Amino acid sequence: DAGVIQSPRHEVTEMGQEVTLRCKPISGHDYLFWYRQTMMRGLELLIYFNNNVPIDDSGMPEDRFSAKMPNASFSTLKIQPSEPRDSAVYFCASSGTSGLEQFFGPGTRLTVL
Amino acid sequence: KNQVEQSPQSLIILEGKNCTLQCNYTVSPFSNLRWYKQDTGRGPVSLTIMTFSENTKSNGRYTATLDADTKQSSLHITASQLSDSASYICVVSATNSNSGYALNFGKGTSLLVTP
């Protein structure tokens, strides 16, 4: 198995632009998680899905952030409009039925100028 | 407020030596505690997961302990290797009636193993 796949690996954009991050979870996993990591705040859970349904989005910082999971093999995290304070590494992770052991993707490093 | 505190913030040890990382939490109601290893530029990798009834769990040279009464966990690394240099993150889950569970993250301990 290729593991969790994220794209792009790096994204540099200008303030105000729309940014879309993509994630392909491990096949057969029921849970998908989106995280953000910064030096100041560490790792933060943004939202997670179970069987493609958003369960908890309380970590989404504001309305500029949205996440979708149209099917079991694909999810997106969108930021519109982007701001410099959104600069961070965004991780996607997936997990099997228990949701306990999560497998992380390599992350997308986002820089908003 | 649910919190997870890790110590030390950073640590430097010589190759071959042992070390212990600490995690104190105030998360309630407790569901499980996980230790992750994160190499620079990579995503975290799970080392151990412990539920309320488990006191200790090992993964090779890594041994995690959990004291649910004092709300403390430790991660002990035996005979450290250069490849152990990484950030170690403690994550404590609380049972959440609305959404299954809520995750609470420590800021991590940065470990450097030197030759």
Interface residues (C-beta under 8 A of the other chain):
Chain A: V4 G42 L43 E44 L45 N50 I55 D56 S58 F91 A93 G99 L100 E101 Q102 F103 F104 G105 P106 G107
Chain B: N32 R34 R42 G43 P44 V45 S46 I49 I89 V91 N96 N98 S99 G100 Y101 A102 L103 F105 G106 K107 G108
